[in-house]
Amino acid sequence: MIKKYIFYLIRWQLSSPILAICLMYLKFGITWNTIVANLIGGLIFFWVDKFIFTSKILNPQWEIKENVVCVDCGIVGKGFRLIKTQNYDKVNDKNKEFRCQTCSDIKIKELKNRGIII
């Protein structure tokens, strides 16, 4: 989530030059210049925002199933499996390991300690 937030803050700063250029060079008056700048920004940044908030590149991919046996503790219930994130890829893993919420949280901490970014 922090990664998305940082990208969003950078994206927000990129809208400043559009506003500045419109305020400096358009001759409609400050209010209309601002409206034009916001329309231009909306045309551009709609797509950037869509990428930031829906991109699989920025999101870890999870598989969640009901009624599975936790590979670590043996509890039957909702199971979680991290499939893919930056520098971690289990997309083609033939031995799918699902974990309960508690064991999944422990596994996430282990992965983070190994340098996996989630």
NORKAHU-V224236 format. One line per field, one symbol per residue. phi: phi as a letter, one per 20 degrees, with the letter a starting at -180 (. if undefined). psi: psi as a letter, one per 30 degrees, with the letter a starting at -180 (. if undefined). burial: b if it has 16 or more other ideal C-beta (glycine too) atoms within 10 Angstrom, else e. A space follows every 50 residues. Layout:
# NORKAHU-V224236
phi = ???
psi = ???
burial = ???
This chain:
# NORKAHU-V224236
phi = .fffffffffgfffffffffffffdedeoffffffffffffffeegfffg fgecfffedfdcdcceldeffednferfdcbfebbglbbdgeffdfdecf gffffffffffffenfed
psi = eeeeeeeeeeeefffeeeeeeeeeflhfleeeeeeeeeeeeeeefeeeee eeffkfefkkklkkllhlkkfeffkkakkkjkekakhkjgegkfikjkkl eeeeeeeeeeeefggkk.
burial = eeeeeebeeeeeeebeebbeebeeeeeeeeeebeebbeeebeeebeebee ebeeeeeeeeeeeeeeebebbeeeeeebbbbbebbeebebeeeeeebbbb eebbeebbeebeeeeeee
